[in-house]
Amino acid sequence: MGDYASSTAMRLARALHKAPMIIGEELAAKLREKLPEAESVTVAKPGFINFRLKGDALSGVINKVLEAGESYGRNNSGNGERVLVEWVSANPTGDLHCGHARNAAWGDSLCRLMELSGYDVLREYYVNDAGNQIVKLGESLVARYFEHFGRAAEYPLPEDGYHAEDVKNIADAIADEDGDKWLSADPDERLRYFMQTGKTRELEKINRDLELYRVRITSWMHETFFYENDKKAHQRLPRAHGQQGAAVREGRRALV
């Protein structure tokens, strides 16, 4: 075994019509010539190529990092290309969880690497606030608001709504700030208010958590923007979906 192992010889066996061990020995001979950092390059059955690095190959990198400090790795390979990175983008209906934290760390690391490589990076959180989930959030908040004043039977909590404690806390805060005026308000106006207030406060909480995690967002793009600004907005600012979507927003290549 070594510090690193490669199965390349086994993957090439069919294409080259050779035994993996023979391919491995041929590759190992070349690697010994080309890799001065390697203390040894050996081949093990059924065809693994094992590398062991010299001690100073690793310690030398550490010294370079310490000497360069925060400028280590900085380069201009991006040449000022404008790139949009969209990540996390959790629905504004509740707290972030560990899965979001992992995604946040991955995306922020990508942004930092690209920024250090000379890219002009826009860090975007896409707010999914035009779907039915925001209606459910508003209805859940209204139900908790009625519950706060002992009138839960008049506006039951929807079975498919949001039952978490954070939603109850927001409803209690609205009750403390506005009193009971929404109990008798126009139902449509009340729902719109609770939808907007709930979304705003959930996003504020999400942003606080991301900042605590040292993740910086510079653009909060709301899905409702595209609905409120007609189809022209969609044509002007298209968005691609998928793990490696490519789109243009303000002349930027997007990583989604």
Residue, then its C-alpha position, 0 to 999 in steps of 0.5 A: m500500500g502507499d499514500y495513494a493508489s490508482s486502478t488505471a491499469m485495470r481499467l485500461a486492460r480491455a482497451l489495450h488487450k494487456a494484463p493489468m499487471i503488465i500495464g501497471e509496470e509500464l506506467a510505474a516505470k514512467l511515473r518513477e521518471k516523471l514524479p520526483e516527489a514520489e519515494s516509491v511507485t509500485v504495482a500490486k495485484p491485480g494491477f493497483i499502482n501505489f504511490r508513496l510520497k517523500g516526506d519533504a514533498l508534503s512538508g515543503v508544501i506546508n512551508k510554502v503555504l505558511e510563507a505565502g499566507e493568505s495569498y497562497g494559491r492566488n492566481n488570475s486564471g479566471n481573468g475577470e470572468r463573471v460567474l454566478v454561483e447559486w447554492v443552499s437556496a432552502n425554502p424560506t419556511g423553516d430552519l436550516h438543517c445539517g444537509h444545508a450546512r454541508n451544501a453551504a460549506w461546499g458552495d462557499s469553498l467553491c466561491r472562495l477558490m474562484e475568487l482567489s483565481g480571478y473570477d468575478v463571483l456573484r454569490e446567489y441564494y435563490v428564494n423559492d417564494a412563489g409556490n404553494q409552500i409560502v401559502k402553507l407557511g402563511e396559513s400555518l402562521v395564521a393558525r398559530y396566531f389564533e392559537h396564541f389568543g386561545r382561538a385555535a378552533e376557529y383556524p386549525l393548523p393545516e395537516d400539511g402545514y408547518h408544525a415546527e416550533d420556529v413557525k409558532n415563535i414567529a406567530d407569537a412575535i407577530a401577536d406581541e407586536d400587533g396585538d389581536k388586530w389580525l383576528s378580525a382582519d380581512p382573510d385575504e389581507r391577513l394571509r398576504y401579511f402573514m405570508q410576507t412576514g413569515k417569509t421575511r423573518e425566515l430569511e432573516k434567520i437563515n441569513r444569520d445562520l449563514e453569517l454565523y457559518r461564515v457563508r456570505i451571500t451577495s444576491w437574494m434572487h426571489e422567484t416572485f421577481f419573475y412572476e411580478n415582472d412578467k415573462k420579459a424578466h424570464q427572457r432577460l434573466p434565464r435560470a438553468h436547473g440541475q447540478q451543473g446548469a449553465a445560464v446567463r444572469e447579468g452576463r454571468r455564467a451560472l453554476v447551480 
